[in-house]
């Protein structure tokens, strides 16, 4: 026998401080990723400056890794939307049932 209105997921509100800390950490991580991508794309395009070389040395990046990182970024740009679409279809099917 199925219990009507049974929802086994426990939901609770997270505190405002916890949400702010999570947001700061995520923003910092995305800024770091953007910095690494910018440095790699700049070197791939041949843009050299003292600041960019210092950044490259500070992040300990390897010049031969440029193509690998750009390939990984391109692959992720293809995989993520496909997975999101597949997941969306399955979730809407479950919601309709």
Helices and strands as residue ranges (DSSP letters): H 16-45, H 50-58, G 63-65, H 66-96
